[in-house]
Amino acid sequence: MFRLNTAIKTPHIILYTKTGCPWGKQVIDFLNYKQIPFEERNMTENDAYRLEAIDKSGQWKCPTLDIEGHMLADSDAKQIESYLLSIGVLAV
């Protein structure tokens, strides 16, 4: 099981979601379970967030993450876990 690597600074994570999206909820649950802080921006409730996500990633699918400028568009928990492992945020 992978855990948060407290030896490094946790990157700023922006999570773009949509109201009622089950995949977005899965990612929120994953990040909360791993105790990884994130900022949620709901694209359904805020047009500026929707436009921001489109500008950054080229689409507005959910969930999309901006991890200090690295975009993971239309992601799932497994893809996010893999990326966080690759940059050292998660460790064994």
C-alpha positions as CSV (number, residue, x, y, z in Angstrom):
1,M,0.0,0.0,0.0
2,F,1.3,3.4,-0.9
3,R,1.3,6.3,1.5
4,L,2.0,10.0,1.4
5,N,5.7,10.7,1.3
6,T,6.1,13.3,4.1
7,A,9.8,13.8,3.3
8,I,9.0,16.0,0.3
9,K,6.7,19.0,-0.2
10,T,3.3,18.0,-1.4
11,P,2.5,19.7,-4.7
12,H,-0.4,22.1,-5.1
13,I,-3.2,20.0,-6.7
14,I,-6.3,21.6,-8.4
15,L,-9.1,19.1,-9.0
16,Y,-11.7,20.1,-11.6
17,T,-15.0,18.3,-11.0
18,K,-18.6,18.3,-12.1
19,T,-21.6,18.1,-9.8
20,G,-22.7,14.4,-9.4
21,C,-19.8,12.9,-11.3
22,P,-19.0,9.5,-9.8
23,W,-15.4,9.5,-11.2
24,G,-14.8,12.9,-9.6
25,K,-16.1,11.5,-6.3
26,Q,-13.8,8.5,-6.7
27,V,-10.8,10.8,-7.1
28,I,-11.9,13.0,-4.1
29,D,-12.2,9.8,-2.0
30,F,-8.8,8.6,-3.1
31,L,-7.0,11.9,-2.4
32,N,-8.7,12.2,1.0
33,Y,-7.9,8.6,1.9
34,K,-4.2,9.2,1.1
35,Q,-4.4,12.5,3.0
36,I,-3.2,14.5,0.0
37,P,-4.4,18.1,0.1
38,F,-6.2,19.5,-3.0
39,E,-8.3,22.4,-4.1
40,E,-11.6,21.4,-5.7
41,R,-13.0,23.6,-8.5
42,N,-16.5,22.6,-9.6
43,M,-16.9,23.3,-13.3
44,T,-20.7,22.8,-13.2
45,E,-21.2,25.6,-10.7
46,N,-18.5,28.0,-11.9
47,D,-18.1,29.0,-15.6
48,A,-14.7,30.5,-14.9
49,Y,-13.4,27.1,-13.6
50,R,-14.8,25.4,-16.7
51,L,-13.1,27.9,-19.0
52,E,-9.9,27.6,-16.9
53,A,-9.9,23.7,-17.3
54,I,-10.5,24.0,-21.0
55,D,-7.7,26.5,-21.4
56,K,-5.3,24.3,-19.4
57,S,-6.2,20.8,-20.7
58,G,-8.1,21.4,-24.0
59,Q,-11.3,19.8,-22.7
60,W,-13.7,19.9,-19.7
61,K,-14.1,16.2,-18.9
62,C,-14.1,15.2,-15.3
63,P,-12.1,14.7,-13.3
64,T,-9.1,16.7,-14.5
65,L,-6.2,17.5,-12.3
66,D,-3.6,20.3,-12.5
67,I,-0.6,19.1,-10.4
68,E,1.7,22.2,-10.4
69,G,1.2,22.6,-14.2
70,H,1.1,18.9,-15.1
71,M,-2.4,18.1,-16.5
72,L,-4.1,14.8,-16.0
73,A,-7.3,15.1,-18.0
74,D,-10.2,12.8,-17.6
75,S,-8.3,10.8,-15.0
76,D,-9.1,8.0,-12.5
77,A,-7.6,7.2,-9.2
78,K,-5.2,4.5,-10.6
79,Q,-3.7,7.0,-13.1
80,I,-3.4,9.6,-10.4
81,E,-1.8,7.2,-8.0
82,S,0.7,6.2,-10.8
83,Y,1.7,9.8,-11.5
84,L,2.0,10.6,-7.8
85,L,4.3,7.6,-7.3
86,S,6.4,8.7,-10.3
87,I,7.0,12.2,-8.8
88,G,7.6,10.8,-5.3
89,V,4.5,12.2,-3.6
90,L,3.5,8.6,-2.7
91,A,5.9,6.1,-1.4
92,V,5.9,2.4,-0.4
